[in-house]
Amino acid sequence: MSLFLQFAELNDALAATTKKLEKRAFIADYLRSLPIDDAGRAALWLSGSPFAETDPRKLNIGASILSKTVAQLAIAAPEALSAAYRRYGDFGSAASDLLYGHAPNTATLTLADIESTFSALADAR
């Protein structure tokens, strides 16, 4: 079972470089370190999709739900998220700023957990 933390760290490393060969090396090293099932999950998500092209499901998660969720997890007013978004111009960076320090002390979330959550979100109405 692979931890989601390593996937997040890979994405941070990818965002920190503009060098294509370096990005390719990061991804290759990461995928090689994973069991086959987790490598498939990670490769799919790195392509920007929660589901395979043949899977018709959609997450149907909009900015409003994401904003409310981040504000609730960060124990922050919605205005704080708006201010962080204006500061960074990017929702992910704004969310990271607000959520910093609110993460659990131990990493237990796995790629399989994320896959299950994506499925549950797609099934929810």
C-alpha positions in Angstrom: 0.0 0.0 0.0 1.4 3.3 -1.1 0.8 6.5 0.9 -0.8 9.5 -0.8 1.9 11.6 0.9 4.5 10.4 -1.5 2.2 11.2 -4.4 1.7 14.7 -3.1 5.5 15.1 -2.6 6.0 14.0 -6.2 3.6 16.6 -7.4 5.5 19.3 -5.4 8.7 18.2 -7.0 7.1 18.3 -10.4 5.8 21.8 -9.8 9.2 23.0 -8.6 11.0 22.3 -11.9 10.5 23.3 -15.5 12.9 20.7 -16.8 11.1 18.0 -18.7 13.8 15.4 -18.3 13.9 16.0 -14.6 10.1 15.7 -14.4 10.2 12.4 -16.4 12.9 11.0 -14.1 10.8 12.0 -11.0 7.8 10.2 -12.4 9.7 7.1 -13.5 11.4 6.7 -10.1 8.1 7.2 -8.3 6.2 4.7 -10.5 8.9 2.1 -10.3 8.7 2.2 -6.5 5.0 1.3 -6.4 3.1 -2.0 -6.6 1.4 -2.4 -10.0 -2.1 -1.4 -8.8 -0.8 1.8 -7.2 1.4 2.6 -10.2 -1.8 2.5 -12.4 -3.7 4.7 -10.0 -0.8 7.3 -9.9 -0.3 7.3 -13.6 -4.0 7.9 -14.2 -4.1 10.8 -11.7 -0.8 12.3 -13.1 -2.7 12.5 -16.4 -5.2 14.8 -14.7 -8.1 12.4 -14.5 -9.7 10.6 -11.6 -11.1 7.8 -13.8 -10.1 6.0 -16.9 -11.3 7.3 -20.3 -13.6 4.3 -20.6 -15.2 5.1 -17.2 -18.1 7.5 -17.7 -18.2 8.7 -14.1 -17.6 12.3 -13.2 -16.7 13.8 -9.8 -19.1 16.7 -10.2 -17.2 18.7 -7.6 -17.3 22.4 -8.2 -15.4 25.4 -6.8 -18.1 26.1 -4.2 -17.9 22.6 -2.6 -14.1 22.7 -2.7 -14.0 26.2 -1.1 -16.4 25.3 1.7 -14.5 22.0 2.4 -11.1 23.7 2.5 -12.5 26.5 4.8 -14.0 23.9 7.1 -10.9 21.8 7.3 -8.7 24.9 7.9 -11.2 26.2 10.5 -11.2 29.5 8.5 -13.8 31.9 7.4 -14.6 31.8 3.7 -13.1 35.3 3.4 -9.7 33.9 4.4 -9.8 31.5 1.4 -10.8 34.4 -0.9 -7.9 36.5 0.4 -5.5 33.6 0.0 -6.8 33.0 -3.6 -6.3 36.7 -4.4 -2.7 36.5 -3.0 -1.7 33.4 -5.0 -4.1 33.4 -8.0 -4.2 29.6 -7.6 -6.7 27.6 -5.6 -4.3 24.8 -4.8 -1.7 27.3 -3.4 -4.4 29.1 -1.5 -5.7 25.9 0.0 -2.2 24.8 0.9 -1.6 28.1 2.7 -4.8 27.8 4.7 -4.4 24.1 5.5 -0.7 24.3 6.5 -0.5 23.2 10.1 -3.9 21.5 10.1 -2.6 18.2 8.7 -2.5 15.1 10.9 0.9 14.2 12.5 1.0 10.8 10.8 0.4 10.0 7.1 -2.0 7.1 6.7 -4.0 8.0 3.6 -3.2 5.6 0.8 -3.7 5.8 -3.0 -6.4 3.1 -2.6 -8.2 5.3 -0.1 -8.2 8.2 -2.6 -9.5 5.9 -5.3 -12.4 4.8 -3.0 -13.1 8.4 -2.2 -13.2 9.4 -5.9 -15.7 6.5 -6.4 -17.9 7.6 -3.5 -17.9 11.2 -4.8 -18.9 10.1 -8.3 -21.7 8.1 -6.8 -23.0 10.9 -4.6 -25.7 13.2 -5.8 
